[in-house]
Amino acid sequence: MPNDSKAELIVEVTDSLDNTTAEQWNALDLQGNPFLRFEFLQALEKTGCLGQDNGWYPRYFLLKQKDELLAACACYIKTNSYGEFVFDWAWAEAYERHGMQYYPKMVCAVPYTPATGPRLLVRPDQPFATFAMLLQQTVIEYANDQDMSSMHWLFLPEREAELLCADQHMERLDCQYHWHNKDYADFDQFLAGCTSKRRKTIKRERRYVTDTSLRLERRLGSSLNQQEWQLVHQFYSSTFDKKWGNPSLTSAFFERIGSTFGDNCLIVFAYNSDPLPIAASIMFFGETTLYGRFWGSREEHHCLHFEACYYQGIEFCIEHGLERFEPGAQGEHKITRGFEPTLTRSAHWLQHDGFRNAIQKYLTEEKKYTLERCAGLTNLLPFKHELEEVSKLENG
């Protein structure tokens, strides 16, 4: 607790993490999420990943008592909707059709990262509900004062979604696909829980890679040299080149991550006879969860993407006792490979009453569809017990 419990609480708004320290920031309740660590957020800030080129402008809200950081949230002013993964382009178009400006808006999220994690960060020895509410009220007041159209809290844990939606905010649901470690001893035990058909399919997909003499190697980011990080960035950028997008993360970002955060970064390289890798997947992990983030290749090989991005990650989770693997947004093909449909949550505040009422009606209908869709997709899971449960339901 602070030395003087009667000292005044203040909320400082700053555009840089230079106003606090890694020790104080990482002492907040980050719930083991790697993307919320000081080192990751500061790397984005310091290596040209934010700002005018990408439309992300940091606004950190720091709740302090004297010089002690008690709570915080990492927010950003946005001039577009890129890199958020909770899609509101239609909302922006509706504003434009009515002669109103949707941008700038504010978000509380990790840039370019569709991963659930705490957004209202409170030190574990402090009252969560009290300080979380104080932070969110301060953020809304700031958004109002700066004439922002809206405030969006993305990929929230359930308790934060409930807290925000009890006060001014509207809840929005979506569906991702997460793998859960059921204390598997090895990959074969995971396969043993699958139906015969899916087990054969997964084994066949893995053989497509091994039978072509491709070699996979898992490396921690801290073990990569500068040349290897440059290759990682090239693979990352190549995916955007193929999809006509713009890579937001710089080569300097990856190199900085390697030196300051490398023990929380997993790189899976794929090799053929060439000494240089032909592909790479990029993942991060915290205390309980592995997060798949990026993939790139310079050669096309059947099922290599599945091996490097999914099966290697599952093996890593089993070997290191991680509870969960979140391989990123979208992709229903993940379900038949053992990734379970999982709800994700966001909360939204809009300044304009008319639009807020209209969007609330839309979100109510969307929520019904999302819940039905997420529940229905579980029928695609490859596990034996899942099919047995479905059969019981169908047969009364």
C-alpha positions in Angstrom: 0.0 0.0 0.0 1.2 3.6 -0.5 3.1 5.0 2.5 0.5 7.8 3.0 -3.0 6.4 2.4 -4.5 9.9 2.7 -2.4 11.3 -0.1 -4.3 12.6 -3.1 -5.0 10.3 -6.0 -4.3 11.8 -9.4 -4.8 10.4 -13.0 -2.0 11.5 -15.3 -2.6 11.4 -19.0 0.6 11.0 -21.1 1.6 10.0 -24.6 4.7 8.1 -23.5 5.5 5.3 -21.1 8.6 7.3 -20.2 6.4 8.8 -17.4 6.6 5.5 -15.5 9.0 2.6 -15.1 9.0 -1.0 -16.2 9.0 -2.1 -12.6 6.0 -0.1 -11.6 4.0 -0.9 -14.8 4.7 -4.6 -14.6 3.7 -4.7 -11.0 0.1 -4.0 -12.1 -2.2 -7.0 -12.5 -1.4 -8.0 -16.1 -2.6 -11.5 -15.6 0.5 -12.9 -17.2 -0.4 -11.4 -20.6 2.8 -10.7 -22.5 1.3 -7.9 -24.7 0.6 -5.8 -21.7 4.1 -5.8 -20.4 6.0 -2.5 -20.4 8.7 -3.9 -22.7 6.2 -4.9 -25.4 4.1 -1.6 -25.3 7.2 0.5 -25.2 8.7 -1.3 -28.2 5.7 -0.4 -30.2 6.1 3.2 -29.1 9.8 3.5 -29.7 10.3 1.8 -33.0 8.0 3.6 -35.4 4.9 1.3 -35.1 2.6 4.0 -33.9 1.8 7.6 -34.9 0.8 9.3 -38.1 1.7 6.5 -40.5 -0.6 4.0 -38.8 -3.1 6.1 -37.0 -2.4 5.0 -33.4 -1.6 7.8 -30.9 -0.8 6.6 -27.4 -2.7 8.0 -24.4 -1.7 6.2 -21.2 -3.9 6.9 -18.1 -1.8 6.5 -14.9 -3.5 6.5 -11.6 -0.9 7.6 -9.0 -0.6 8.4 -5.3 2.5 10.4 -4.9 5.0 8.6 -7.1 3.4 5.2 -6.8 1.6 3.7 -9.8 -1.6 2.1 -8.5 -3.6 1.5 -11.8 -3.4 2.3 -15.5 -4.8 1.7 -18.9 -3.1 1.9 -22.3 -5.4 3.8 -24.7 -4.9 5.2 -28.1 -6.5 8.0 -30.2 -7.4 6.4 -33.6 -7.8 8.1 -36.9 -8.8 4.9 -38.7 -10.0 1.4 -37.7 -6.9 -0.6 -38.9 -5.2 -3.1 -36.6 -8.2 -3.4 -34.2 -9.9 -6.7 -35.3 -13.3 -5.5 -33.9 -14.8 -4.2 -37.0 -16.7 -0.9 -37.0 -16.2 0.3 -40.6 -20.0 0.3 -41.1 -20.4 2.6 -38.1 -17.9 5.0 -39.6 -19.7 4.9 -42.9 -23.0 5.7 -41.2 -21.5 8.7 -39.5 -20.2 9.9 -42.8 -23.5 9.5 -44.6 -25.1 11.7 -41.9 -22.4 14.4 -42.3 -20.7 13.6 -39.0 -17.1 12.6 -38.2 -16.4 9.2 -36.6 -12.7 9.8 -36.4 -10.9 10.6 -34.2 -12.1 8.0 -31.7 -10.4 6.2 -28.8 -9.6 2.6 -28.1 -8.2 0.7 -25.2 -6.4 -2.3 -26.8 -3.0 -3.6 -27.7 -2.3 -2.4 -31.3 -2.5 -5.0 -34.0 -3.2 -7.7 -31.4 -6.6 -9.5 -31.3 -5.9 -11.2 -27.9 -8.1 -11.0 -24.8 -6.4 -9.5 -21.8 -7.0 -7.0 -18.9 -7.5 -3.4 -20.0 -8.1 -1.8 -16.6 -4.8 -2.6 -14.9 -4.9 -2.4 -11.1 -2.1 -3.3 -8.7 -3.1 -6.6 -6.9 -2.9 -4.9 -3.5 -5.4 -2.2 -4.5 -9.2 -2.2 -4.8 -9.9 -3.4 -8.3 -13.5 -2.2 -8.7 -12.9 1.2 -7.2 -9.9 2.0 -9.3 -11.1 0.4 -12.5 -14.3 2.5 -12.3 -12.2 5.6 -11.6 -10.0 4.9 -14.7 -12.9 4.3 -17.0 -14.7 7.4 -15.9 -11.6 9.4 -16.4 -11.2 8.0 -19.9 -14.8 8.8 -20.9 -14.4 12.4 -19.5 -11.2 12.7 -21.6 -13.0 11.4 -24.7 -15.8 13.9 -24.2 -13.5 16.8 -23.6 -11.5 16.0 -26.7 -14.7 15.6 -28.7 -14.0 12.0 -29.6 -17.0 10.3 -31.3 -16.6 7.1 -29.2 -14.5 4.9 -26.9 -13.9 1.3 -27.5 -12.5 -1.3 -25.1 -11.4 -4.3 -27.1 -10.9 -8.0 -26.2 -12.0 -7.7 -22.6 -12.0 -10.3 -19.9 -15.5 -11.1 -18.8 -15.4 -9.2 -15.5 -14.2 -6.0 -17.1 -16.9 -6.3 -19.8 -19.5 -6.7 -17.1 -18.2 -3.7 -15.2 -18.1 -1.4 -18.2 -21.5 -2.5 -19.5 -23.1 -1.7 -16.2 -22.1 1.9 -16.8 -22.7 3.6 -20.1 -21.2 1.0 -22.4 -22.6 -1.5 -24.9 -21.3 -5.1 -25.1 -20.3 -6.7 -28.4 -19.5 -10.4 -28.8 -17.4 -12.2 -31.4 -15.9 -15.7 -31.7 -12.3 -16.9 -31.8 -10.9 -20.5 -31.7 -8.7 -21.5 -28.8 -6.9 -24.8 -28.0 -7.0 -26.0 -24.4 -4.4 -28.2 -22.8 -6.1 -31.1 -20.9 -2.9 -32.1 -19.1 -1.7 -33.9 -22.2 1.5 -35.8 -21.8 2.4 -35.4 -25.5 0.9 -34.7 -28.9 -0.1 -38.4 -29.3 -2.3 -38.2 -26.2 -4.0 -35.1 -27.7 -4.6 -37.1 -30.9 -5.9 -40.1 -28.9 -8.8 -37.9 -27.8 -9.8 -37.2 -31.4 -12.1 -39.2 -33.6 -10.4 -41.7 -35.9 -11.1 -39.6 -39.0 -9.7 -36.4 -37.6 -6.7 -38.2 -36.0 -5.8 -39.6 -39.5 -6.2 -36.2 -41.1 -3.9 -34.5 -38.6 -1.3 -37.2 -38.9 -1.5 -37.0 -42.7 -1.1 -33.2 -42.6 2.0 -33.5 -40.5 3.5 -36.2 -42.8 3.0 -33.9 -45.8 5.7 -31.7 -44.2 8.1 -34.4 -42.9 7.9 -36.5 -46.1 9.2 -33.6 -48.1 12.3 -33.4 -45.9 11.3 -30.0 -44.4 12.7 -29.4 -41.0 11.0 -27.3 -38.3 13.0 -25.6 -35.5 11.6 -23.8 -32.5 13.7 -20.9 -31.1 13.2 -18.4 -28.4 13.5 -14.8 -29.6 16.4 -14.2 -27.2 18.5 -16.7 -29.2 18.1 -14.9 -32.6 20.8 -12.7 -34.0 20.2 -9.5 -35.9 20.3 -11.2 -39.3 17.7 -13.7 -38.2 15.4 -11.0 -36.8 15.6 -9.3 -40.2 14.5 -12.5 -41.8 11.6 -12.7 -39.4 10.6 -9.2 -40.4 10.8 -10.1 -44.0 8.5 -13.1 -43.5 6.1 -11.0 -41.5 6.1 -8.3 -44.3 5.7 -10.9 -47.1 2.2 -11.8 -45.9 1.1 -8.2 -46.1 2.6 -7.9 -49.6 0.6 -10.9 -50.8 -2.6 -9.5 -49.3 -2.0 -5.9 -50.5 -1.7 -4.6 -46.9 0.9 -2.5 -45.1 3.1 -4.0 -42.4 2.7 -2.0 -39.3 5.6 -3.5 -37.3 9.1 -2.4 -38.2 12.3 -4.3 -38.3 13.5 -2.3 -35.4 10.5 -3.5 -33.4 11.4 -7.2 -33.9 15.0 -6.5 -33.0 14.1 -4.6 -29.9 11.7 -7.4 -28.9 14.5 -9.9 -29.2 16.7 -8.0 -26.8 14.1 -6.9 -24.2 11.4 -9.5 -24.5 12.9 -12.4 -26.3 12.3 -15.0 -23.7 8.5 -14.5 -24.2 8.7 -14.8 -28.0 8.7 -18.1 -29.9 9.9 -18.3 -33.5 9.2 -21.5 -35.6 11.6 -21.6 -38.6 11.0 -24.0 -41.5 14.0 -25.2 -43.5 14.6 -27.3 -46.6 18.1 -28.0 -48.0 18.9 -24.2 -48.0 20.7 -23.0 -44.8 18.3 -20.0 -44.6 14.8 -20.6 -43.5 12.0 -20.7 -46.0 9.2 -19.7 -43.6 8.6 -18.6 -40.0 5.7 -18.3 -37.6 5.9 -15.7 -34.8 4.3 -16.4 -31.4 4.4 -14.9 -27.9 3.6 -16.5 -24.6 3.0 -15.5 -21.0 2.4 -17.4 -17.8 -0.5 -19.6 -19.1 -1.1 -18.9 -22.8 0.6 -19.1 -26.1 -0.5 -16.5 -28.8 0.0 -17.1 -32.5 0.5 -13.8 -34.2 2.3 -13.8 -37.7 3.3 -16.1 -40.5 5.3 -15.7 -43.7 7.0 -17.9 -46.3 9.0 -17.6 -49.5 8.0 -21.1 -50.7 4.6 -22.8 -50.9 4.5 -26.3 -49.3 1.3 -28.2 -48.6 0.2 -28.1 -44.9 3.4 -26.2 -43.8 1.2 -23.4 -42.5 -0.7 -25.8 -40.3 2.5 -27.4 -39.0 4.3 -24.2 -38.2 1.4 -22.2 -36.9 -0.8 -24.8 -35.1 0.8 -28.2 -34.5 4.2 -26.8 -33.4 2.3 -24.4 -31.0 0.3 -27.3 -29.5 3.4 -29.3 -28.9 5.1 -26.3 -27.3 2.1 -25.8 -25.0 2.2 -29.5 -23.9 5.9 -29.5 -23.4 5.8 -26.3 -21.3 2.6 -26.9 -19.4 0.8 -23.9 -20.9 -3.0 -24.0 -20.5 -4.2 -22.4 -23.7 -3.2 -21.6 -27.3 -4.8 -18.6 -29.0 -3.7 -18.7 -32.6 -5.3 -15.4 -33.7 -8.5 -14.0 -35.1 -10.8 -15.8 -37.6 -10.3 -19.1 -39.3 -13.0 -21.7 -38.8 -10.6 -24.3 -40.3 -8.9 -24.3 -36.8 -11.9 -26.0 -35.2 -11.4 -29.4 -36.8 -7.8 -29.2 -35.6 -8.8 -28.9 -32.0 -9.4 -25.2 -31.4 -12.6 -24.6 -29.6 -15.1 -21.7 -30.5 -14.6 -19.1 -27.7 -16.5 -15.9 -27.2 -14.6 -12.6 -27.2 -15.9 -9.4 -25.7 -15.6 -5.6 -26.3 -17.4 -2.6 -24.8 -18.4 0.6 -26.6 -19.4 4.1 -25.6 -20.7 6.5 -28.2 -21.1 10.2 -27.6 -24.1 10.7 -29.9 -27.4 9.6 -28.4 -29.1 8.8 -31.7 -26.2 6.6 -33.0 -25.8 5.0 -29.6 -29.5 3.9 -29.6 -29.3 2.6 -33.2 -26.1 0.7 -32.6 -27.4 -0.8 -29.4 -30.3 -2.3 -31.4 -27.8 -3.7 -34.0 -25.6 -5.2 -31.3 -28.6 -6.9 -29.6 -29.4 -8.7 -32.8 -25.7 -9.4 -33.6 -25.3 -10.9 -30.1 -28.1 -13.5 -30.7 -26.4 -14.5 -34.0 -22.9 -14.7 -32.5 -24.1 -16.9 -29.6 -25.9 -19.3 -31.9 -23.0 -19.4 -34.3 -20.4 -20.0 -31.6 -22.5 -22.8 -30.1 -23.2 -24.4 -33.5 -19.5 -24.4 -34.4 -18.7 -26.8 -31.5 -20.2 -29.5 -33.7 -17.1 -29.3 -35.9 -14.7 -30.2 -33.0 -12.7 -33.4 -33.6 -13.0 -34.8 -30.0 -14.7 -38.0 -29.3 -16.6 -36.8 -26.2 -17.9 -33.7 -28.1 -19.5 -36.0 -30.7 -21.0 -38.2 -28.1 -22.6 -35.2 -26.4 -24.0 -33.9 -29.7 -25.4 -37.4 -30.4 -27.1 -37.5 -27.0 -28.7 -34.2 -27.6 -30.0 -35.2 -31.1 -31.4 -38.4 -29.7 -33.1 -36.8 -26.7 
